[in-house]
Amino acid sequence: MPEGLQRKSALEGHYNEGLVNAASKEAAGLGVSERRGLAIIQFEGRRDDGDFREAAGKALSVSLPEGTCGSSSGDGRSFLWTGPNRYQAIVAESEGPAIKAALSDGLQGRHRSIIDLSQARTVFRVSGPALRDFLSKGTSIDLHPRAFPVGSVVVTQLAHVGGTIHHVSEDVFDIYVFRSFGRHVWEWMLEVGEEYGMVIEAPGN
Amino acid sequence: MSKQSYRNSYGGLVDRSQPLNFTFNGKSYLGYEGDTLASALLANGVRLVGRSFKYHRPRGIMTAGPEEPNAVVQVAIGPRTEPNIRATELPLSEGLVARSQNCWPSVGFDVGEVNNLLSRFFPAGFYYKTFMWPASMWMTYEHQIRRLAGMGESGRDPDPDHYDHHYSFADVLVVGGGPAALTAALSAGRSGARVVLVEQDTRLGGALLSENGTRQIDGKLVLEWLASVEAELTAMPEVRILKRTSAFGYYDNNMVTLLQHETKQGPGVPRQRLHHIRTKQTVLASGAIERPLVYGGNDRPGNMLVSAGRTYANRFGVKAGKRAVIFTNNDSAYQAAKDLVAAGIELAAVVDLREKVRGDLAAVVADLGAQLFVGHVVTNTHGRTGIWGIDVRRLLDDGTVEARPLHQISCDLLLSSGGWNPTVHLYSHAQGKLRYDERLTTFVPDHCPLAIRTAGSVNGFADLQSCLKEGAVAGADAAKDAGFEAEAQVFKTGSEPEEAPLGEMWSVPLPAGSHTKRFVDHQDDVAVSDVELAARENYVSVEHLKRYTTLGMGTDQGKTSNINGLGIMGEISGRSPGEVGTTTFRPPYAPVTMGAVAGREVGPHLAPKRRTPMYNWHEARGAKFVESGQWYRAQYYPQGGETLAEAARREATHVRESVGMCDVSTLGKIDIQGKDAADFLNRLYVNGFAKLPVGKCRYGLMLREDGIVYDDGTSIRFAEDHFLMSATTANAARVLQELEYAHQVYWPELDVSMSSVTDLWASMSIAGPKAREVLQALECDIDFSGEGLPFMGHAAGTIEGIPAQVFRISFSGELGFELACEADYGEALWAAVMAKGEPLGLKPYGTEALGTLRIEMGHVVIGPEISGNTTADDLGFGKMCSTKKPYIGHRLKERPGLVQEGREQLVGLQPVDGTTRLRAGAQLVTDPKQPIPMDTQGYVCSATSGPNIGTPSATALLRSGRARMGEEIWALSPLHDEAVKVRVVSQHFIDPEGVRVRA
């Protein structure tokens, strides 16, 4: 990214930090914010490539989640399973180029597709005790901790648009939607979340 | 304001310290917190609450629950108004406004009552028979009938409230809030299972709330026990109790729909919630509804179910009348007799149609100082808007009644009990089969393919101890089947004497010569005589009976009438009710508001709104937007008071004469990578892509498998193994789906992966003779000259400090460049180009001008030309189709019908007079005066006023069109009464040689 160039969020002009229907931060049932400054690198191999997960993990020096609908996290980086032999690396913006290069080098000789989707997504972080009631208004996925424990990932629908939900830590979810739907989902969240009391936190990463 | 003269100063679960004001039919009343509208009305002595559906007979409150057929009211005024609310279920609230639904102009004086005087002319099937002819008049009749039918009204203004949907989950769903439901929830909840308990009432307890509270469970008084159970359930983190919530539908895979009336108020709190709950197991403990007896004059206000009279006395401290008679065929009514007297109601008599009554029950009646008539029945009631007396006669062995002696008893309340009907509606929704129980004379659950267990009186008659036990066992078993270790804890309660069999009687005989109406279905005004008529006319099947008489078709879904109707039909036709069978219950169990069904998806939220990265810029510039799929695209940028047509004309002209910029970010973009990517595209497109050089763009055409054109777009090859494909805005998702399908199903061996990157790019098309001049004014490291960036070329670099790509492609037919950068920089790049370009004449243009420009060029788009009926050859792309390779659709495009002579081909049309505008959709004929049906030879696809052509122009599909250049034909638009003489020309109206685009 060239010096001085600022990314502009899809929520630009529609992001007002503060409390909504809550007397204090502690009284709010929900915390919502936008995650900014992320690199989202999608990488994918052949569906029938039995070694792809291992090879990609080796290239990145991480262990990628086994099976379906999982993730692995550490050092501020997350790797989400989003399809058969398809993963997304969620890292700090500055790490994006290195991830791409490592994958490109490490996966030489086998089929792979590497796409930088950093600016194709709007990412929300939602948290708080009312989290599941809130999301139950927009997705038909069972998000109870027994069905969707910490680390789970699901590619599904939220507020009638496609999205990815990641259970980051207890009562904290990240939600990825197409950037063009970012403002729609944001406005939907502010509307259906109001009853629980919300704190709109400063954008983070 | 009248005082509550029928309210006791003691007893019940109402809070007398919290008075509530409410209005009914324009009069103000007072009730208490804990009341329903019905109990508050009775407390105030309001007996007449509505008029019946057909005959407009006066009707009063008959029940104390969701089965109420009469007290159906319209609640609230203005935009919040809601019809079809049962007063018996509606919790009283401060300021509540309600009115009778089915009367006009008022409940006391109702012009429809004339129907009652003429009732022998309005039998079952009356509407079918009378309003059949002339058929054309039905529309007129229907309007009048509906108004008199009192279906309620919806508000005329938008509903100011909102409604939410929830997708919920449970291991064990418990339907009901009575003793069986509570013990089921406890057993399941203690196992750690996720339990959702759904109760339609405002409090838990079910039938226990209607008792006098002296019974004990587990050594505690009933109310204390209820409180302790509720406290334990509430403390369980995985148990959720939903009150004021009805489970109204049961669907495949144990998906249950719930309507929750929100009791909280506050910002963002919806009025109602619609839950789609997916459960592993269900315990149906929905209880039973008392069945009325069917006797003469049984519909006057003052006729009520025994259970209702008892509920009003015990739960609300309300006397439903001053002097009562109980009419029963079973033992359960005797406990009520005690409760009524305890509540201060004078009990005149108990009339039991059975020949024998248990000694202790007879003693109860004697102790209460009332008369007991065994082997007697009530044959008539007297009064108009209330009861003042009843006739009691002896029942004879032959099933008739003795004319004399006639016992006339004065009373203002007649409570009847004909047994109990299990609330099996959800069981039936779930394809559960019912069985007729001869002893209980009703239908009980038998077997069900879905994961439903039944517990308590939904299984038929159950004493309290059986309810407690069945619930506990069902809850534990359900939890076990959901994968938990559970144990049933059975609470103990006192024993009850076994009930004697009830006396079966579906309708009480009338004395000879009497024609008094005996109502079966109070809501839809179906009387015994209507069932008899149906039988005479051979509508003996249960399905015919229902439809012919409307029995059970009201908003109460026949909760008090269905079984009686079947019983009567059985008697007439010599069958048992089991042989008659029931109709299938269908959702919803109780009326559901349209608001709850619509949820949040109303107004601007009807569909998600998709915005490009430059949306805010367009908005600030005053653009008008148009929907394209889910996208909101800038359609035009009006100046002054310009109309759409004027603005589009100005913008399109400006592009041809100077330079314009259009946001094309919405175009679908698919990233395709892999060593077989070129081969993959080669198999998808009709034209060759295998040899497309790196760094070059190519226009491609895609067919469906049946040989019809599917989509078109330009693709670029970034590297040997990397392409970016573009697809039509509104078709992009389907194209990606098609690609995935082709890869996964046809050619899984290809090394190729594809992903949507539409959202990654902000794209802007800069077009017009001065386009290059604008780009060269930018701070940038790209050579925009004809040699540096030839037509269909690509370059990457930095423009105004932003990493960007440039594609030399054009949709407008002008010298055009498409700039693209990553989405978050889109607005900055657009603004920078605008800032440098505006002094050179750069102006934004919208999709309307873009459309004008493409029609002027004769370019085809999805919809008008790529219509799903056209082949590549029809559109003039025949020569583009490769003969050297196979591709999707290449075989079937050779089908005889697709290659035969005389197909409609794409041409241009211009009016012969040079000025008359053409319309899309106009039909093409050679002779406008020929008789109808005309020989239509094609139609107009897209039309433009042709700002840069000088004459209106259109693309059209015309039979053998390409061979008919210069021919004069007619474009007819009968909808507008227009006939325009047109000349067939090439659709390439401007620059057919493509000089401008290659400049």
Interface residues (C-beta under 8 A of the other chain):
Chain A: P2 G4 L5 Q6 R7 K8 S9 A10 E12 G13 N21 Q42 E44 G45 R46 R47 D48 H111 R112 S113 I114 I115 D116 L117 S118 Q119 A120 R121 D133 S136 K137 T139 S140 I141 D142 H144 R146 A147 A159 H160 V161 F178 R179 S180 F181 R183 H184 V185 W188 E191 V192 G193 E194 E195 Y196
Chain B: D164 H165 H166 Y167 S168 F169 R194 G266 P267 G268 V269 P270 H276 R278 R600 E601 H605 A607 P608 K609 R610 R611 T612 P613 N616 W631 D671 Q673 G674 K675 P748 D751 V752 S753 M754 S755 V757 T758 D759 L760 T798 G801 I802 P803 E822 A823 D824 Y825 G826 E827 A828
